[in-house]
């Protein structure tokens, strides 16, 4: 059975795909003004959904990195970090 994190990830990916499709349709310029407004409204809702999911993911990452009540800062591996790490 999928857990809540899998569901959130699937929802995020689905929302992102829908948002990309809306942008593509709008860029083609084939929508009427009313259709464009509806697509824009749907795009705003999808964007907010994606932002909320990302905030929750960031919060979860912070919880996972917390040690002894303090946040442990762990840098992302950049090209500079990889050259120093063996």
KETOR-406833 format. One line per 8 residues: number of its first residue (from 0); their letters; for each residue x, y, z of N, C-alpha, C, O. Coordinates in Angstrom, 1 decimal. Layout:
% KETOR-406833
NUM	a	X,Y,Z,X,Y,Z,X,Y,Z,X,Y,Z | ...
***
This chain:
% KETOR-406833
0	xxxxxxxx	0.8,-1.2,0.0,0.0,0.0,0.0,0.9,1.2,0.0,1.8,1.3,0.8 | 0.7,2.2,-0.9,1.5,3.4,-1.0,1.3,4.2,0.3,0.2,4.3,0.9 | 2.5,4.8,0.7,2.4,5.7,1.9,2.0,7.1,1.5,1.9,7.4,0.3 | 1.9,8.0,2.5,1.5,9.3,2.3,2.5,10.1,1.5,2.1,11.0,0.7 | 3.8,9.8,1.7,4.9,10.5,1.0,4.8,10.2,-0.5,5.0,11.0,-1.4 | 4.5,8.9,-0.8,4.4,8.5,-2.2,3.2,9.2,-2.9,3.3,9.7,-4.0 | 2.1,9.3,-2.2,0.9,10.0,-2.7,1.2,11.5,-2.9,0.8,12.0,-4.0 | 1.9,12.1,-2.0,2.2,13.5,-2.2,3.1,13.7,-3.4,3.0,14.7,-4.1
8	xxxxxxxx	4.1,12.8,-3.6,5.0,12.9,-4.7,4.3,12.7,-6.0,4.5,13.4,-7.0 | 3.4,11.7,-6.0,2.6,11.5,-7.2,1.7,12.7,-7.5,1.6,13.1,-8.7 | 1.1,13.3,-6.5,0.2,14.5,-6.7,1.1,15.6,-7.2,0.6,16.4,-8.1 | 2.3,15.8,-6.7,3.2,16.9,-7.1,3.5,16.7,-8.6,3.4,17.6,-9.4 | 3.9,15.5,-8.9,4.3,15.2,-10.3,3.1,15.4,-11.3,3.3,15.9,-12.4 | 2.0,14.9,-10.9,0.8,15.1,-11.7,0.4,16.6,-11.9,0.1,17.0,-13.0 | 0.5,17.3,-10.8,0.2,18.7,-10.8,1.2,19.4,-11.8,0.8,20.3,-12.6 | 2.5,19.1,-11.7,3.5,19.7,-12.5,3.3,19.4,-14.0,3.4,20.2,-14.8
16	xxxxxxxx	2.9,18.1,-14.3,2.6,17.8,-15.7,1.4,18.5,-16.2,1.4,19.0,-17.3 | 0.4,18.7,-15.4,-0.8,19.4,-15.8,-0.5,20.9,-16.0,-0.9,21.5,-17.0 | 0.4,21.4,-15.2,0.8,22.8,-15.3,1.6,23.0,-16.6,1.4,24.0,-17.3 | 2.5,22.1,-16.9,3.2,22.2,-18.1,2.3,22.1,-19.3,2.5,22.8,-20.3 | 1.3,21.3,-19.3,0.4,21.2,-20.4,-0.4,22.5,-20.6,-0.7,22.9,-21.7 | -0.8,23.1,-19.5,-1.5,24.4,-19.5,-0.7,25.4,-20.2,-1.1,26.2,-21.1 | 0.6,25.5,-19.7,1.5,26.5,-20.3,1.7,26.3,-21.8,1.7,27.2,-22.6 | 1.8,25.0,-22.2,2.0,24.7,-23.6,0.8,25.1,-24.4,0.9,25.8,-25.5
24	xxxxxxxx	-0.4,24.8,-23.9,-1.6,25.2,-24.6,-1.7,26.7,-24.7,-2.1,27.3,-25.8 | -1.4,27.4,-23.7,-1.5,28.9,-23.7,-0.5,29.5,-24.6,-0.8,30.5,-25.3 | 0.7,28.9,-24.6,1.8,29.4,-25.5,1.4,29.3,-27.0,1.9,30.1,-27.8 | 0.6,28.3,-27.3,0.2,28.1,-28.7,-0.7,29.2,-29.2,-0.8,29.4,-30.4 | -1.4,29.9,-28.3,-2.2,31.0,-28.6,-3.5,30.6,-29.2,-4.2,31.4,-29.9 | -4.0,29.3,-29.1,-5.2,28.8,-29.7,-6.4,28.9,-28.8,-7.5,28.5,-29.2 | -6.2,29.4,-27.6,-7.3,29.5,-26.6,-8.0,30.8,-26.7,-7.4,31.9,-27.0 | -9.3,30.8,-26.5,-10.1,32.1,-26.5,-9.7,32.8,-25.2,-9.0,32.2,-24.3
32	xxxxxxxx	-10.1,34.0,-25.0,-9.8,34.8,-23.8,-10.4,34.0,-22.6,-9.7,33.9,-21.6 | -11.7,33.6,-22.7,-12.3,32.9,-21.6,-11.5,31.6,-21.3,-11.3,31.3,-20.1 | -11.1,30.8,-22.3,-10.4,29.6,-22.1,-9.0,29.9,-21.4,-8.6,29.2,-20.6 | -8.4,31.0,-21.9,-7.1,31.4,-21.3,-7.3,31.8,-19.8,-6.4,31.4,-19.0 | -8.3,32.5,-19.5,-8.6,32.8,-18.1,-8.8,31.6,-17.2,-8.3,31.5,-16.1 | -9.6,30.6,-17.7,-9.8,29.4,-17.0,-8.5,28.6,-16.9,-8.2,28.1,-15.8 | -7.7,28.6,-17.9,-6.4,27.8,-17.9,-5.5,28.5,-16.9,-4.8,27.8,-16.1 | -5.5,29.8,-16.9,-4.6,30.6,-15.9,-5.1,30.3,-14.5,-4.2,30.1,-13.6
40	xxxxxxxx	-6.4,30.3,-14.3,-6.9,30.0,-12.9,-6.5,28.6,-12.5,-6.1,28.4,-11.3 | -6.6,27.7,-13.3,-6.2,26.3,-13.0,-4.7,26.2,-12.8,-4.3,25.5,-11.9 | -4.0,27.0,-13.6,-2.5,27.0,-13.4,-2.1,27.6,-12.0,-1.2,27.1,-11.4 | -2.8,28.6,-11.6,-2.5,29.2,-10.3,-2.8,28.2,-9.2,-2.0,28.0,-8.2 | -3.9,27.4,-9.3,-4.2,26.4,-8.3,-3.2,25.3,-8.3,-2.7,24.9,-7.2 | -2.7,24.9,-9.4,-1.7,23.8,-9.5,-0.4,24.3,-9.0,0.3,23.6,-8.3 | 0.0,25.6,-9.2,1.2,26.2,-8.7,1.2,26.2,-7.2,2.2,25.9,-6.6 | 0.0,26.6,-6.6,-0.1,26.7,-5.2,0.0,25.3,-4.6,0.6,25.1,-3.5
48	xxxxxxxx	-0.6,24.3,-5.2,-0.5,22.9,-4.8,1.0,22.4,-4.8,1.4,21.8,-3.8 | 1.7,22.7,-5.9,3.1,22.4,-5.9,3.9,23.1,-4.9,4.8,22.4,-4.2 | 3.7,24.3,-4.7,4.4,25.1,-3.6,4.2,24.5,-2.2,5.1,24.4,-1.4 | 2.9,24.2,-2.0,2.6,23.6,-0.7,3.3,22.2,-0.5,3.8,22.0,0.6 | 3.3,21.4,-1.5,4.0,20.1,-1.4,5.5,20.3,-1.2,6.1,19.6,-0.4 | 6.1,21.3,-1.9,7.5,21.5,-1.7,7.8,22.1,-0.3,8.8,21.7,0.3 | 6.9,22.9,0.3,7.1,23.4,1.6,7.1,22.2,2.6,7.9,22.1,3.5 | 6.1,21.3,2.4,6.0,20.1,3.3,7.3,19.3,3.2,7.8,18.7,4.2
56	xxxxxxxx	7.8,19.1,2.0,9.0,18.3,1.7,10.2,18.9,2.4,11.0,18.2,3.0 | 10.3,20.2,2.3,11.4,21.0,3.0,11.3,20.8,4.5,12.3,20.6,5.2 | 10.1,20.9,5.0,9.9,20.7,6.4,10.3,19.3,6.9,10.9,19.1,7.9 | 9.9,18.3,6.1,10.3,17.0,6.4,11.8,16.7,6.4,12.3,16.1,7.2 | 12.5,17.3,5.4,13.9,17.2,5.3,14.5,17.9,6.5,15.5,17.3,7.1 | 14.1,19.0,6.9,14.6,19.7,8.1,14.4,18.8,9.4,15.3,18.7,10.2 | 13.3,18.1,9.5,13.0,17.2,10.6,14.0,16.1,10.6,14.5,15.7,11.6 | 14.3,15.5,9.4,15.2,14.4,9.3,16.6,14.8,9.6,17.4,14.0,10.1
64	xxxxxxxx	17.0,16.1,9.3,18.3,16.5,9.6,18.6,17.0,11.0,19.7,17.4,11.3 | 17.5,17.1,11.7,17.6,17.7,13.1,18.3,16.7,14.0,18.0,15.5,14.1 | 19.3,17.2,14.7,20.0,16.3,15.7,20.1,17.1,17.0,20.4,18.2,17.1 | 19.7,16.4,18.1,19.8,16.9,19.4,19.1,18.3,19.6,19.5,19.2,20.2 | 18.0,18.4,18.9,17.2,19.6,19.0,17.7,20.7,18.2,17.1,21.8,18.2 | 18.8,20.5,17.4,19.3,21.6,16.6,19.4,21.1,15.1,19.6,19.9,14.9 | 19.2,22.0,14.2,19.3,21.6,12.8,20.7,21.4,12.4,21.6,22.3,12.6 | 21.0,20.3,11.9,22.3,20.0,11.4,22.4,20.4,9.9,21.6,20.0,9.1
72	xxxxxxxx	23.3,21.4,9.6,23.4,21.9,8.2,24.2,20.9,7.4,25.4,20.6,7.8 | 23.6,20.4,6.3,24.3,19.5,5.4,24.2,20.2,4.0,23.2,20.3,3.5 | 25.4,20.6,3.5,25.4,21.2,2.2,25.0,20.2,1.1,25.4,19.1,1.2 | 24.4,20.7,0.1,24.2,19.9,-1.1,25.5,19.7,-1.8,26.4,20.6,-1.7 | 25.7,18.6,-2.4,26.9,18.3,-3.2,26.9,19.1,-4.4,26.2,18.9,-5.3 | 27.8,20.1,-4.4,28.1,20.9,-5.7,29.4,20.4,-6.3,30.0,19.5,-5.7 | 29.8,20.9,-7.4,31.0,20.5,-8.0,32.2,20.8,-7.1,33.1,19.9,-7.0 | 32.1,21.9,-6.3,33.2,22.2,-5.4,33.2,21.2,-4.2,34.3,20.7,-3.9
80	xxxxxx	32.1,20.8,-3.7,32.0,19.8,-2.6,32.5,18.4,-3.1,33.1,17.7,-2.3 | 32.2,18.0,-4.3,32.5,16.7,-4.8,34.0,16.6,-5.0,34.6,15.5,-4.8 | 34.7,17.7,-5.3,36.1,17.7,-5.5,36.9,17.5,-4.2,38.0,17.0,-4.1 | 36.2,17.9,-3.1,36.8,17.8,-1.7,36.4,16.5,-1.1,37.1,16.1,-0.1 | 35.4,15.8,-1.5,34.9,14.6,-0.9,35.5,13.4,-1.6,35.4,13.3,-2.9 | 36.1,12.5,-0.9,36.7,11.3,-1.5,36.0,10.1,-1.0,36.3,8.9,-1.4
***
